[in-house]
Amino acid sequence: MDIIIVGCGKVGSALAEVLCDEHNVTLIDKNEERINALSNDLDVMGIAGNCLQTDVLEEANISKCNIFIAASNSDEINILSCLIAKKMGARHCISRVRNPEFDKQLVFMRDELGISMMVNPDYNAANEIAKVLRYPEAINIESFAKGRIDLAEIRITPGSILDGVSLMHLSRRLKLDVLICAVQRGDDIIIPDGNFTLLAGDKIHMTGSHSAMVKFFKSISAAYREKRVKSAVLIGGGRVAYHLAQQLIEMGVKVKIIEIDQQRCLELSERLNKVSISCADGTDHDILEEERVYDADAIVTLTGIDEENILLSLLAKKNGVDKVVTKVNRMSLIQLSDTLSLDSIISPKSITVNQILQYVRAKQNTLGNNVTTLYRLVNDRLEALEFIVRDEKDYLDVPLKKLRTRKDVLLASIVRGNELIVPKGDDCIKLNDSVIIVTTHKGFRDLSDIFE
């Protein structure tokens, strides 16, 4: 497909890096130096210019554009460029919009102005954090099949009911419809079989329905004591904090926001009347103790500086806070999370990129690619993919025990209508099924790629 990306910041450059392997990508940015650098590093065409000028869009061949992605730093420029691109022949337009004032107009802009997709990184990041706080034992939660299947990551602690148990015995003991599909042990990523034994320190990735996950966490509560989050402190009062506070209040969580900027505190006080707002320096250890921050069930570090968020999270863990969530955007720092024993890392940039990629892949399906969702985990060393079976294949209606999958591939779930199937030997894949697989391989484009 022909894809045009406006804005070569964190999101735009990350999208270009992923998409240029399979698509014709054109980048537009006013910064000529940035355009030249990306054009030299990636297989893309770069145009230095104003995306609101029709001659610049014509140079980018806008009339043949399949997907136009506006990811500049300005909401208004993103929206306007999408309108111009649509008028000039772009088939689908995606706009990044961050200002909460646009929240109530998203449906109007999509339906009446023809913008196919509106992406709010801060709102989406807040959603992910709220999801993690619903499962305090989990490090991260991803979703498949339109939210019907969760992919949870947890760390096994010493003394856990999971420590020293083989997966075969665990399945018999808990009798739950969850599947442990990948294990990170030290630097190794393992796709386990029934004989695999879990150990303390392992990070496990597991799939199941929302209700099955809830039952799983309850079943291991002897080791993971009841940790429902009842109070949370958000350090940093930016847009993510605003959206997150709204969601946590709806969940019945008592919320406090610590923000250093007085004007921002006044704005938050006006918009969030059920939230305690403290105008103070959230990076000052004395203030954190004075505000009794470490008594909270959860702390979420949301300042605009990654390093500050990491240090504050480490301090919170050291002071005994059960659940700590850290906002980090720089990939080099995200990769330090295991070394620093940080729990949950949330990256608005990565969430936005993944959401846009899911839309692109959905449009790709019409061209024969049936990957609808893809998550890259463990610093991109593990992939979880969702396929939709749209065509007749020779592996359909064949019991799984008679099919041979490639090494380090695990078929995690099958969704058939409203039915969720944890695959067993006698189960079959059928036409129109959604199939989730977890693998250490990269580059699968069709479900048939997983079979030998």
C-alpha positions as a printed Julia matrix, in Angstrom:
452×3 Matrix{Float64}:
   0.0     0.0    0.0
   0.99    3.65  -0.46
   1.2     5.33   2.96
   1.97    8.97   3.76
   3.1     9.93   7.28
   3.08   13.56   8.4
   5.44   14.33  11.27
   8.78   12.64  11.92
   8.68   12.71  15.71
   8.65    9.65  17.95
   5.4     8.22  16.58
   5.95    9.08  12.93
   9.5     7.7   12.79
   8.49    4.52  14.67
   5.61    3.92  12.24
   7.87    4.52   9.24
  10.42    2.02  10.55
   7.81   -0.75  10.84
   5.78    0.0    7.73
   8.57    0.61   5.2
   9.4    -3.1    4.96
   6.02   -3.92   3.41
   4.67   -0.64   2.02
   5.63    2.41  -0.02
   6.09    5.03   2.69
   6.44    8.78   2.19
   7.37   11.08   5.08
   6.47   14.79   5.25
   8.01   17.14   7.81
   9.13   20.77   7.88
  12.45   19.74   9.43
  14.7    18.99   6.45
  17.51   17.61   8.62
  15.17   15.09  10.25
  13.71   14.08   6.87
  17.17   13.51   5.41
  18.27   11.41   8.39
  15.24    9.12   8.18
  15.45    8.87   4.39
  19.05    7.69   4.71
  18.27    5.17   7.45
  14.98    3.78   6.09
  13.59    2.74   2.72
  11.23    5.73   2.52
  10.75    8.84   0.41
  11.14   12.06   2.35
   9.65   15.47   1.54
  10.62   18.57   3.52
   7.64   20.89   3.47
   4.3    22.0    4.89
   1.68   19.23   4.88
  -1.08   21.84   4.51
   0.2    22.95   1.1
  -1.44   21.17  -1.82
   1.73   21.18  -3.92
   3.57   19.31  -1.15
   0.79   16.71  -0.99
   0.78   16.4   -4.78
   4.54   15.78  -4.68
   3.8    12.96  -2.2
   1.34   11.5   -4.75
  -1.66   12.01  -2.46
  -4.19   10.89  -5.09
  -2.82    7.32  -4.89
  -2.48    7.27  -1.09
  -4.16    4.32   0.63
  -3.59    5.57   4.19
  -2.68    9.1    5.29
  -1.36    9.33   8.88
  -1.09   12.77  10.51
   1.18   12.55  13.58
   2.61   16.05  13.94
   2.78   17.84  17.3
  -0.28   19.98  16.46
  -3.81   18.57  16.77
  -5.19   21.3   14.52
  -2.62   20.66  11.77
  -3.28   16.92  11.97
  -7.03   17.36  11.59
  -6.79   19.95   8.81
  -4.18   17.98   6.86
  -6.47   14.93   6.99
  -9.36   16.99   5.57
  -7.18   18.3    2.73
  -5.73   14.84   2.05
  -9.21   13.31   1.94
 -10.37   16.0   -0.5
  -7.34   15.31  -2.72
  -8.01   11.57  -2.96
  -6.5     9.82   0.09
  -8.66    6.76   0.82
  -8.25    6.55   4.61
  -7.0     9.21   7.03
  -5.73    8.8   10.6
  -5.2    11.78  12.9
  -3.4    11.93  16.23
  -5.35   14.22  18.58
  -4.24   14.86  22.18
  -6.23   17.84  23.48
  -9.05   16.66  25.81
 -11.21   19.47  24.4
 -11.59   17.4   21.22
 -12.82   14.31  23.09
 -16.52   15.06  22.61
 -16.04   15.83  18.91
 -14.22   12.66  17.87
 -17.36   10.93  16.58
 -18.38   14.06  14.64
 -14.94   14.38  13.04
 -14.93   10.72  12.1
 -18.48   10.49  10.75
 -19.01   13.96   9.31
 -15.52   14.95   8.22
 -14.46   11.54   6.91
 -11.44   11.02   9.18
 -11.22    7.24   9.46
  -9.52    7.04  12.85
  -8.75    9.45  15.7
  -5.93    8.39  18.03
  -5.42    9.98  21.45
  -2.11    8.68  22.92
  -2.8    10.06  26.4
  -6.29    8.59  26.63
  -5.06    5.22  25.33
  -2.16    5.22  27.8
  -4.61    5.95  30.63
  -6.73    3.0   29.46
  -3.72    0.69  29.62
  -2.73    1.89  33.1
  -6.29    1.48  34.38
  -6.32   -2.05  32.97
  -3.09   -2.88  34.82
  -4.49   -1.48  38.06
  -7.57   -3.71  37.71
  -5.16   -6.68  37.8
  -2.64   -5.52  40.44
  -0.74   -8.81  40.2
  -0.14   -8.32  36.48
   2.78   -6.44  35.0
   1.05   -5.76  31.7
  -2.27   -6.59  30.02
  -2.95   -6.68  26.26
  -6.24   -7.52  24.52
  -7.27   -9.53  21.47
 -10.52  -10.34  19.67
 -12.07   -6.92  20.36
 -11.33   -7.17  24.09
 -12.66  -10.69  24.62
  -9.22  -12.22  25.3
  -6.58  -10.87  27.68
  -2.86  -11.5   27.44
  -1.42  -10.98  30.92
   2.18  -10.91  32.1
   3.01  -11.71  35.74
   6.15  -12.41  37.74
   6.28  -15.52  39.95
   7.41  -14.65  43.47
   9.07  -17.0   45.98
   6.46  -19.02  47.87
   3.87  -18.64  45.12
   1.54  -21.54  44.39
   3.09  -21.44  40.9
   6.68  -21.87  42.08
   8.06  -25.33  41.25
   4.89  -26.61  39.53
   4.83  -28.16  36.07
   2.27  -26.78  33.64
   0.63  -30.21  33.39
   0.02  -30.37  37.14
  -0.94  -26.7   37.29
  -3.7   -27.25  34.74
  -5.1   -30.14  36.77
  -4.84  -28.24  40.06
  -6.47  -24.98  39.03
  -8.88  -26.3   36.36
  -9.07  -22.88  34.72
  -9.36  -21.92  31.06
  -6.09  -19.98  30.93
  -3.0   -20.96  28.98
   0.58  -20.13  29.89
   2.06  -19.56  26.47
   5.5   -18.04  27.06
   8.01  -17.8   29.91
  10.88  -15.36  30.32
  13.6   -16.87  32.5
  16.61  -14.61  32.78
  17.62  -13.79  29.2
  15.81  -16.81  27.74
  12.36  -16.78  26.13
  10.7   -20.21  26.27
   7.54  -21.49  24.58
   6.7   -24.18  27.16
   5.07  -27.58  26.9
   3.19  -29.5   29.59
   6.39  -30.82  31.16
   7.82  -27.34  31.75
   8.26  -26.41  35.44
   7.73  -22.82  36.6
  10.18  -21.23  39.03
  10.26  -18.12  41.2
  11.58  -15.17  39.21
   9.97  -16.33  35.96
   7.85  -13.88  34.02
   4.95  -15.71  32.44
   2.64  -14.62  29.61
  -0.82  -16.16  29.7
  -4.05  -15.87  27.75
  -7.69  -16.26  28.76
 -11.02  -14.48  28.92
 -11.49  -11.62  31.38
 -13.53  -13.84  33.71
 -10.95  -16.64  33.51
  -8.18  -14.19  34.41
 -10.14  -12.96  37.43
 -10.64  -16.57  38.61
  -6.95  -17.3   38.04
  -5.79  -14.42  40.2
  -8.26  -15.38  42.91
  -7.04  -18.97  42.82
  -3.45  -17.92  43.52
  -4.42  -15.36  46.17
  -2.88  -17.52  48.91
   0.47  -16.35  47.61
  -0.67  -13.12  45.96
  -2.57  -11.58  48.85
  -5.65   -9.56  48.01
  -4.3    -6.44  46.34
  -7.29   -4.62  44.94
  -6.23   -1.02  44.43
  -8.29    1.3   46.63
  -6.02    4.35  46.58
  -3.61    5.7   43.96
  -1.21    8.62  43.74
  -0.39   10.08  40.32
   2.88   12.01  40.24
   2.55   14.49  37.39
  -0.69   16.14  36.32
  -0.51   16.03  32.55
  -3.08   14.74  30.08
  -2.49   11.07  30.91
  -3.11   11.83  34.6
  -6.33   13.68  33.74
  -7.77   10.77  31.73
  -6.53    8.17  34.23
  -8.01    9.99  37.23
 -11.42    9.97  35.55
 -11.26    6.21  35.0
  -9.97    5.42  38.49
 -12.77    7.44  40.12
 -15.27    5.36  38.12
 -13.53    2.23  39.46
 -14.05    3.46  43.04
 -10.37    4.29  43.6
  -9.38    7.23  45.82
  -7.05    9.41  43.7
  -4.46   12.07  44.55
  -2.51   14.01  41.9
   0.77   15.76  42.74
   1.64   18.47  40.2
   4.22   21.25  40.5
   2.59   23.75  38.12
   0.07   25.93  39.97
  -1.97   26.86  36.89
  -2.27   23.21  35.91
  -3.4    22.36  39.45
  -6.2    24.93  39.16
  -7.3    23.43  35.83
  -7.33   19.91  37.27
  -9.25   21.07  40.36
 -11.96   22.56  38.14
 -12.27   19.42  35.99
 -11.76   16.7   38.62
 -13.83   17.62  41.67
 -13.53   14.15  43.23
  -9.71   14.1   43.05
  -7.32   15.48  45.66
  -4.88   17.88  43.96
  -1.6    18.75  45.68
   0.49   21.58  44.21
   4.0    20.38  45.07
   7.21   18.99  43.61
   6.54   15.27  43.21
  10.25   14.57  42.78
  11.07   15.84  46.29
  11.41   12.88  48.66
  10.5    15.0   51.72
   7.27   16.12  50.07
   6.41   12.55  49.12
   6.79   11.51  52.76
   4.85   14.54  53.95
   2.0    13.69  51.57
   2.08   10.07  52.81
   2.44    8.94  49.21
   3.94    5.58  50.14
   0.78    4.6   52.03
  -1.12    4.36  48.73
  -1.93    0.99  47.14
  -0.54    2.2   43.8
   1.74    4.93  42.51
   1.82    5.99  38.86
   4.74    8.19  37.76
   3.63   10.5   34.94
   6.08   13.39  34.78
   7.35   14.5   31.38
  10.86   13.14  32.02
  11.47    9.4   31.67
  14.43    9.35  34.04
  12.42   11.08  36.77
   9.62    8.55  36.38
  12.04    5.62  36.68
  13.76    7.02  39.79
  10.44    7.84  41.46
   9.18    4.33  40.73
  12.3     2.75  42.19
  11.88    4.9   45.29
   8.23    3.83  45.61
   9.19    0.15  45.34
  11.9     0.63  47.95
   9.34    2.16  50.31
   7.01   -0.82  50.02
   4.34    0.31  47.54
   2.67   -2.81  46.14
   1.84   -1.59  42.65
   3.97    0.9   40.71
   3.37    1.94  37.08
   5.99    3.94  35.17
   5.45    6.03  32.04
   8.47    5.74  29.76
   8.75    6.59  26.07
  12.41    6.06  25.19
  13.0     2.51  24.01
  16.53    2.42  25.46
  15.07    3.08  28.92
  12.16    0.66  28.46
  14.73   -2.08  27.88
  16.2    -1.37  31.33
  12.97   -2.35  33.09
  14.07   -5.94  33.8
  17.5    -4.85  35.03
  15.93   -2.32  37.4
  13.12   -4.7   38.49
  10.43   -2.22  37.5
   6.94   -3.69  37.35
   4.67   -2.12  34.76
   6.05    0.11  32.01
   3.59    2.12  29.91
   4.68    3.87  26.71
   2.11    6.2   25.08
   4.24    6.2   21.95
   4.26    2.41  21.65
   0.52    2.18  22.38
  -0.24    4.73  19.66
   2.02    3.02  17.13
   0.43   -0.37  17.85
  -3.09    1.03  17.51
  -2.33    2.6   14.14
  -0.56   -0.56  12.96
  -3.66   -2.59  13.82
  -5.71   -0.32  11.57
  -3.17   -0.64   8.75
  -3.17   -4.42   9.07
  -6.96   -4.48   8.98
  -6.81   -2.67   5.64
  -4.07   -5.03   4.5
  -6.46   -7.96   4.95
  -8.18   -6.99   1.73
  -4.84   -7.59   0.03
  -4.41  -11.09   1.45
  -2.71  -10.47   4.8
  -4.84  -11.84   7.64
  -2.9   -10.5   10.66
  -5.32   -8.25  12.54
  -3.45   -7.66  15.81
   0.23   -7.92  16.7
   1.94   -7.22  20.02
   5.71   -7.24  20.38
   6.73   -8.22  23.9
   9.94   -8.65  25.93
  11.82   -5.95  24.01
  10.49   -7.22  20.67
  11.78  -10.78  21.25
   8.29  -12.3   21.52
   5.29  -11.79  19.26
   1.61  -12.39  19.96
  -0.49  -12.32  16.78
  -4.17  -12.59  15.98
  -5.21  -14.04  12.59
  -8.66  -14.22  11.05
  -9.21  -17.25   8.79
 -10.92  -15.8    5.72
 -10.22  -18.45   3.06
 -10.44  -22.21   2.75
  -7.14  -23.81   3.79
  -5.92  -27.38   4.04
  -5.43  -27.08   7.82
  -9.12  -26.26   8.45
 -11.34  -28.82  10.21
  -8.29  -30.98  11.01
  -7.73  -31.92  14.69
  -4.77  -29.94  16.01
  -3.07  -33.14  17.18
  -2.71  -34.12  13.51
  -1.09  -30.83  12.52
   2.6   -30.05  13.02
   3.42  -26.51  14.09
   6.86  -25.0   13.81
   9.14  -25.04  16.83
   8.67  -22.15  19.28
   5.11  -21.5   18.14
   2.14  -21.94  20.48
  -1.5   -21.74  19.45
  -2.94  -19.85  22.42
  -6.66  -19.27  21.72
  -9.4   -19.72  19.15
 -12.4   -17.37  19.08
 -15.45  -18.67  17.24
 -18.35  -16.24  17.39
 -18.94  -15.68  21.11
 -17.1   -18.88  22.05
 -13.56  -18.8   23.44
 -11.62  -22.04  23.0
  -8.4   -22.91  24.81
  -7.0   -25.24  22.12
  -6.58  -28.95  22.8
  -5.62  -31.85  20.55
  -9.13  -32.63  19.35
 -10.04  -29.01  18.56
 -10.04  -27.76  14.96
  -9.58  -24.4   13.26
 -12.59  -23.39  11.19
 -13.41  -20.74   8.6
 -13.89  -17.22  10.11
 -12.17  -18.19  13.4
  -9.9   -15.69  15.12
  -6.71  -17.51  16.1
  -4.12  -16.15  18.54
  -0.57  -17.49  18.45
   2.52  -16.67  20.52
   5.97  -17.16  19.03
   9.61  -16.14  19.15
   9.66  -16.1   15.33
   9.18  -12.85  13.43
   7.54  -12.02  10.14
   4.51  -14.33  10.1
   1.97  -12.87   7.67
  -0.48  -15.73   7.33
  -1.68  -18.43   9.7
  -0.36  -21.1    7.33
   3.18  -19.84   8.14
   3.0   -21.49  11.6
   2.62  -25.02  10.18
   5.42  -27.22   8.87
